[in-house]
Amino acid sequence: QVQLVESGGGLVQPGGSLRLSCAASGRIFNINVMGWYRQAPGKEREFVTVITNSGSTNYADSVKGRFTISSDNTKNMVYLQMNSLKPEDTAVYFCYAHRPLSDDHYWGKGTLVTVSS
């Protein structure tokens, strides 16, 4: 099993910034993709961004230019730098990991981000 633990959520004003962290542990071999999804109140979970072991990234259009994903493979950490936050970014943010060889998907329990004045 793989354990993913998020941290860094909280309350921030519109236009502000937050940095989320995700710590991966357990059987993390062959985990080639990690990233972030989010779920706003009353909505379905949606894709935010992913990063591969080779450093390739992909972003949802709604966060391009504002959010940046990064990873530290030596520490098994993934980060999400969120700038220029908007009220519509309010959601629970979930860390995600994928092992393509066995098609295993893993999720953290989430961290709440609230953007409000």
N, C-alpha and C positions, 0 to 999 in steps of 0.2 A: 504493500500500500504506500501511497504518497500522501503526506500531510502538507497542507498549505495554510499558512496563517498570515492574515492581512493585518496591517496596522496603519495608522496615520489619518484616519477619517476624522471628521469633526464639522463644526459650524464655521463657515467663512462668508464674508460679504461678497456680493457681486463684484466681479473684477479682481478678486483676490486669487491666491494660489494655495495649493496643498500638494503634498508629496505623499503618495501611498507606497507602502512597502509590502512585499510578500516573501515570506521565508518558506522554502521548500525543504522537506526532510523525508526520510524513509527510503523506499526503493526507487530512487530517482534516476537510475540508469536508463539510458535511451529516451529520456524526456527531451524531445527536440523542439517543442513549442511551448511557450508560456505566454500568458497575457492577462487581459482584464475584460470582464463583462460587467454590465450594470443592470439594475432593475429598479425603475422608478415606481412610486406608489401607484397601484392600479394598472401597471403595464407589464408586458412580458420582458423577460431578460433579453438584453441586446448586446451585440458585439461592440467593444470599444477599440481594442488594439491587441496585437500579438507581436512577439519577437521570436525568431528562431535561434538555434545555437550558433548559426553563422552570422547572426546580427541583422538579418533581414526583418523589416517591420512592415506592418500594415495597420491602417487606421480607418475608423469609421469617418465618413465625410463630416459628421457633426462635430468632431473633435480635432480634425486636421488643422495644424498650425497653432493649436492651443495646448494639446497634450503631447507628452513625449515619454515613450517607454524606453527603459534601459535595463540591463541585467549585469550582474556580477557573478559569473559562473564559478568563481573560486569560493564564493560564499553562498551559492545556491539562492540568490536573491534576485527579485525582479522589482522594479520601481515604476511608478507612474507619476510623472511631474505634470500637474494640472495648473495651467495659467489662464487668466482671463475667464474665470469661472462665471457661469450664468445660472440663474435659478433653475433652468431646465436640466442642468447637470446634477441636480439633486437626485440621489439614488443610493441604493446599497451597491457597493462595488465588490465584485467577486474576483479573486485570483483563479486562474485556470491553467491547467497543464495537460499536455497531450503526449502520449507515447505512441507514435504511428505504427511501430512494428506489431504491437498487439491491439492497436486501436483503443487504448485505455484513455479515459478522460477523468480528470480530477478537478475538484472544486474546493475552494476555501469556504468558510462560513460567512464571509462578507464583512465589510466595514462601511458604516453609514457616512455619506457626505451630504451635508445640507448647505445649500447656497441661499442665503437670505439676509436681508437687511433688518 
